[in-house]
Amino acid sequence: MKHPNETKSFFFTPNCSGERRTYGRIILAGSLFTLLFALVSRGFYHPDEHYQILEYAHLKLFGAASTDYLPWEYHAMMRPGLQPFIAWVLGRGLLAAGLYSPFALVALLQLLSGVFSLFSLCMLFRAVYDELGTACRRRWFLYVGLFLCFEVYLHVHFTAEMAAGNLLVLLAARTLRLHRTAPASEFRSGMLLGLLAGLTFAVRYQAGFALAGYGLWLLCYHRRWRLFAGMVPGVLLALAIGLLTDYWFYGEWTVVPYNYLEENILNAHMDEFGVSPWWFYFTESLRESGYLFGALMLAATAWFFVRHPKSPVTWMLLPFIFVHFLLGHKEVRFFFPVLFFAPYLLLSFAGALPQRLFAGRGWRWAVGVAAFANLCVCVYILGTGRENTAFYRMIHSYCAGKGEVVALDCTGDWNLYSYLQLVKKRCMVDACFYMPRNFRLQHADSPQQLERTARELAASGRQVVILSGDPDYAEHTALAVRKMEWNPYPRWIRRWFNFNNWTRFPVRNKNAYEVCAPVPAAAP
């Protein structure tokens, strides 16, 4: 039976065409804002965003003589192949069109992520439209989901957390609608739910905790057996997609979720990256969010769990959050899937507060200050990005038109193309995805070996670059070198806002030196 306010209109408001136009304008403006972030935003939040997706896609696109440069997770066959497969497909398309570059592929992946996030947000808005109650709350739902700096930043990043968050939102939105009205075909609806649940697990295994809670909710509050019957082929189809992409990636049949469980949980390799106390998520989430947004999210989430104990969203998020509190290794990004529900949680919380709090000049001033601060953060994100991408662009520009360029570093000397891995085995992990085609990275065991190798390569006519964490390397070596200048901040920031030369900090330990000319070997 249909909900009394529901019609075939997308926004359920047949008599409010002006209101629909307002929502449409907000969504259009938010889509353009997301598009801007997708095209301009650079870098990544965590190295896993690069090493667990882009490096794998690069391996499948161009091959490699050896896979020793890849992280330990690849050799343990514990990372899903679905997202690397998507990146590989887009990369093949760019290669076929003659438009490939690593930066073009990242931009395309961010555009894809942005579109997926917008679609998920609109589906959630559609599902909770009536629950929000007033036009004001509905507009604020869209403002928060489309323009809040934390949300738009996450929306465009092609990560497992992003994909899992959006898929959980779609699963919750579809379930909320089905719980209000009987679908035309419960079996087909069940197939869609099963497909969404299976894909969520296929991209992020930790989301299985949320899916377990969701399954319990179905058994307690939505016992429709035809729906359950339809979910079985949907889940199986999604798991088959995951299994096939894993086979495509690793070249052999393997159960990747079990490998992940064995390596990270049973063998406790995850704890080698650090163990944090149970209160870590309270303190760190507040610090990273600037305290105000983090405090609001914590209050809104706790309030929602208490006031809506029978909601599928509660049954999804509560076990997901609880289990992550129990795990020893903790990172704020593990909770990113929860942030995709932020507009719903925050506006539900705001609707329960006394409305006199949102009246008067004080509230308008508070909104104005918050909007200005949000705009400043967005400009900062767009204007800076991560230093890695700026460094890679500088290297691409340097290598253009040259023959083979060989970069040398010392094993263990961390730089923007490699880092020393100490989990399971000691080795250097390289970022080949951003290397120009005429660029080769080579590691030396000691500074003396590095200098000998540099002399030999320079004498043979190759262009040599030294990567070093020493900002004064030119003064500590007998090689004739020139420091290659680079900076992740745009010129306008360095010119007008570089107070006390603060823009030097990201690059002071990430230096590149060009070997200018062959240097005779030192006399014995």
HURAKA-V671150 format. One record per residue. N is the residue number from 0. RES is the residue in one small letter. PHI is phi in radians with two decimals (* if undefined). Layout:
n/res/phi
N/RES/PHI
N/RES/PHI
This chain:
n/res/phi
0/m/*
1/k/-1.33
2/h/-1.10
3/p/-1.06
4/n/-1.66
5/e/-1.60
6/t/-2.37
7/k/-1.36
8/s/-1.09
9/f/-1.04
10/f/-1.80
11/f/1.12
12/t/-2.26
13/p/-1.15
14/n/-1.90
15/c/-2.22
16/s/-1.10
17/g/-1.11
18/e/-1.12
19/r/-1.09
20/r/-1.10
21/t/-1.10
22/y/-1.10
23/g/-1.09
24/r/-1.16
25/i/-1.11
26/i/-1.14
27/l/-1.11
28/a/-1.10
29/g/-1.12
30/s/-1.15
31/l/-1.15
32/f/-1.13
33/t/-1.12
34/l/-1.04
35/l/-1.06
36/f/-1.08
37/a/-1.09
38/l/-1.49
39/v/-1.80
40/s/-1.06
41/r/-2.22
42/g/1.42
43/f/-2.56
44/y/-1.32
45/h/-2.39
46/p/-0.96
47/d/-1.04
48/e/-1.04
49/h/-1.57
50/y/-1.29
51/q/-1.69
52/i/-2.29
53/l/-1.17
54/e/-1.12
55/y/-1.16
56/a/-1.11
57/h/-1.10
58/l/-1.03
59/k/-1.30
60/l/-1.32
61/f/-2.12
62/g/1.26
63/a/-2.82
64/a/-1.17
65/s/-2.60
66/t/-1.82
67/d/-1.12
68/y/-1.37
69/l/-1.45
70/p/-1.09
71/w/-1.10
72/e/-1.09
73/y/-1.14
74/h/-1.25
75/a/-1.46
76/m/0.90
77/m/-2.13
78/r/-1.93
79/p/-1.16
80/g/-1.72
81/l/-1.16
82/q/-1.22
83/p/-1.02
84/f/-1.13
85/i/-1.07
86/a/-1.12
87/w/-1.14
88/v/-1.06
89/l/-1.15
90/g/-1.12
91/r/-1.09
92/g/-1.12
93/l/-1.14
94/l/-1.10
95/a/-1.12
96/a/-1.51
97/g/1.23
98/l/-2.02
99/y/-1.25
100/s/-2.70
101/p/-1.05
102/f/-1.27
103/a/-1.16
104/l/-1.16
105/v/-1.10
106/a/-1.07
107/l/-1.15
108/l/-1.13
109/q/-1.21
110/l/-1.10
111/l/-1.04
112/s/-1.11
113/g/-1.10
114/v/-1.11
115/f/-1.10
116/s/-1.15
117/l/-1.08
118/f/-1.08
119/s/-1.10
120/l/-1.11
121/c/-1.13
122/m/-1.16
123/l/-1.18
124/f/-1.03
125/r/-1.09
126/a/-1.26
127/v/-1.87
128/y/-0.92
129/d/-1.20
130/e/-1.14
131/l/-1.15
132/g/1.60
133/t/-2.13
134/a/-1.09
135/c/-1.10
136/r/-1.16
137/r/-1.13
138/r/-1.12
139/w/-1.15
140/f/-0.97
141/l/-1.22
142/y/-1.04
143/v/-1.14
144/g/-1.22
145/l/-1.79
146/f/-2.13
147/l/-1.11
148/c/-1.00
149/f/-1.11
150/e/-1.21
151/v/-1.17
152/y/-1.11
153/l/-1.21
154/h/-1.04
155/v/-1.77
156/h/-1.68
157/f/-1.54
158/t/-2.16
159/a/-1.15
160/e/-1.10
161/m/-1.11
162/a/-1.09
163/a/-1.12
164/g/-1.08
165/n/-1.15
166/l/-1.17
167/l/-1.14
168/v/-1.09
169/l/-1.09
170/l/-1.09
171/a/-1.17
172/a/-1.09
173/r/-1.16
174/t/-1.17
175/l/-1.06
176/r/-1.22
177/l/-1.16
178/h/-1.24
179/r/-1.53
180/t/-2.52
181/a/-1.33
182/p/-1.27
183/a/-1.10
184/s/-2.41
185/e/-1.17
186/f/-1.13
187/r/-1.13
188/s/-1.09
189/g/-1.11
190/m/-1.08
191/l/-1.13
192/l/-1.07
193/g/-1.10
194/l/-1.11
195/l/-1.10
196/a/-1.12
197/g/-1.14
198/l/-1.18
199/t/-1.03
200/f/-1.19
201/a/-1.15
202/v/-1.67
203/r/-2.62
204/y/-1.13
205/q/-1.12
206/a/-1.17
207/g/-1.04
208/f/-1.15
209/a/-1.17
210/l/-1.19
211/a/-1.10
212/g/-1.10
213/y/-1.10
214/g/-1.07
215/l/-1.12
216/w/-1.07
217/l/-1.04
218/l/-1.18
219/c/-1.52
220/y/-2.16
221/h/-2.49
222/r/-1.39
223/r/-2.14
224/w/-1.20
225/r/-1.17
226/l/-1.10
227/f/-1.07
228/a/-1.10
229/g/-1.25
230/m/-1.18
231/v/-1.07
232/p/-1.14
233/g/-1.11
234/v/-1.12
235/l/-1.10
236/l/-1.10
237/a/-1.11
238/l/-1.15
239/a/-1.14
240/i/-1.06
241/g/-1.09
242/l/-1.13
243/l/-1.18
244/t/-1.20
245/d/-1.16
246/y/-1.13
247/w/-1.02
248/f/-1.34
249/y/-1.57
250/g/1.38
251/e/-2.73
252/w/-1.32
253/t/-2.71
254/v/-1.67
255/v/-1.10
256/p/-1.02
257/y/-1.19
258/n/-1.03
259/y/-1.12
260/l/-1.07
261/e/-1.15
262/e/-1.30
263/n/-1.46
264/i/-1.76
265/l/-1.18
266/n/-1.57
267/a/1.01
268/h/-1.16
269/m/-1.04
270/d/-1.22
271/e/-1.20
272/f/-1.52
273/g/2.09
274/v/-2.07
275/s/-2.10
276/p/-1.20
277/w/-1.13
278/w/-1.49
279/f/-0.91
280/y/-1.18
281/f/-1.23
282/t/-1.27
283/e/-1.28
284/s/-1.14
285/l/-1.14
286/r/-1.14
287/e/-1.24
288/s/-1.65
289/g/1.36
290/y/1.26
291/l/-1.14
292/f/-1.12
293/g/-1.08
294/a/-1.13
295/l/-1.11
296/m/-1.15
297/l/-1.08
298/a/-1.15
299/a/-1.16
300/t/-1.18
301/a/-1.11
302/w/-1.08
303/f/-1.09
304/f/-1.07
305/v/-1.29
306/r/-1.47
307/h/-2.24
308/p/-1.19
309/k/-1.77
310/s/-1.34
311/p/-1.07
312/v/-1.14
313/t/-1.08
314/w/-1.23
315/m/-1.37
316/l/-1.36
317/l/-1.07
318/p/-1.16
319/f/-1.05
320/i/-1.22
321/f/-1.07
322/v/-1.15
323/h/-1.16
324/f/-1.15
325/l/-1.36
326/l/-1.22
327/g/-1.21
328/h/-1.46
329/k/-2.23
330/e/-2.48
331/v/-1.04
332/r/-1.10
333/f/-1.10
334/f/-1.66
335/f/-1.00
336/p/-0.98
337/v/-1.18
338/l/-1.15
339/f/-1.22
340/f/-1.64
341/a/-0.97
342/p/-1.02
343/y/-1.18
344/l/-1.15
345/l/-1.18
346/l/-1.29
347/s/-1.14
348/f/-1.14
349/a/-1.12
350/g/-1.16
351/a/-1.59
352/l/-1.39
353/p/-1.01
354/q/-1.18
355/r/-1.15
356/l/-1.18
357/f/-1.81
358/a/-2.06
359/g/1.65
360/r/-1.20
361/g/-1.06
362/w/-1.14
363/r/-1.13
364/w/-1.12
365/a/-1.10
366/v/-1.13
367/g/-1.09
368/v/-1.12
369/a/-1.11
370/a/-1.13
371/f/-1.14
372/a/-1.10
373/n/-1.10
374/l/-1.10
375/c/-1.08
376/v/-1.13
377/c/-1.09
378/v/-1.10
379/y/-1.10
380/i/-1.08
381/l/-1.22
382/g/-1.48
383/t/-2.02
384/g/1.21
385/r/-1.60
386/e/-1.12
387/n/-0.99
388/t/-1.12
389/a/-1.09
390/f/-1.13
391/y/-1.11
392/r/-1.12
393/m/-1.10
394/i/-1.13
395/h/-1.04
396/s/-1.14
397/y/-1.15
398/c/-1.39
399/a/-1.06
400/g/1.42
401/k/-1.73
402/g/-1.36
403/e/-1.21
404/v/-1.96
405/v/-1.91
406/a/-1.79
407/l/-2.04
408/d/-2.56
409/c/-1.65
410/t/-0.99
411/g/1.68
412/d/-1.55
413/w/-1.13
414/n/-2.53
415/l/-1.41
416/y/-1.95
417/s/-2.83
418/y/-2.57
419/l/-1.51
420/q/-1.65
421/l/-2.05
422/v/-1.48
423/k/1.20
424/k/-2.63
425/r/-1.53
426/c/-2.79
427/m/-1.61
428/v/-1.77
429/d/-1.93
430/a/-1.75
431/c/-1.31
432/f/-0.98
433/y/-1.67
434/m/-1.39
435/p/-1.06
436/r/-1.14
437/n/-1.74
438/f/-1.98
439/r/-2.32
440/l/-1.79
441/q/-2.36
442/h/-1.81
443/a/-1.98
444/d/-1.40
445/s/-2.71
446/p/-1.05
447/q/-1.16
448/q/-1.13
449/l/-1.06
450/e/-1.14
451/r/-1.08
452/t/-1.13
453/a/-1.08
454/r/-1.10
455/e/-1.13
456/l/-1.20
457/a/-1.13
458/a/-1.16
459/s/-1.49
460/g/1.68
461/r/-1.46
462/q/-1.46
463/v/-2.06
464/v/-2.20
465/i/-1.81
466/l/-1.77
467/s/-2.58
468/g/-1.49
469/d/-1.60
470/p/-1.20
471/d/-2.00
472/y/-1.03
473/a/-1.04
474/e/-1.51
475/h/-1.94
476/t/-2.31
477/a/-1.46
478/l/-1.28
479/a/-1.48
480/v/-2.22
481/r/-2.19
482/k/-1.25
483/m/-1.52
484/e/-1.39
485/w/-2.77
486/n/-2.78
487/p/-1.33
488/y/-1.62
489/p/-1.03
490/r/-1.08
491/w/-1.18
492/i/-1.25
493/r/-1.14
494/r/-1.45
495/w/-1.84
496/f/-2.22
497/n/-1.55
498/f/-1.21
499/n/1.00
500/n/0.99
501/w/-1.22
502/t/-1.27
503/r/-1.36
504/f/-1.11
505/p/-1.14
506/v/-1.93
507/r/-1.20
508/n/-1.94
509/k/-2.30
510/n/-1.99
511/a/-2.23
512/y/-2.22
513/e/-1.51
514/v/-1.34
515/c/-1.34
516/a/-2.73
517/p/-1.00
518/v/-1.89
519/p/-1.00
520/a/-1.14
521/a/-1.12
522/a/-1.15
523/p/-1.17
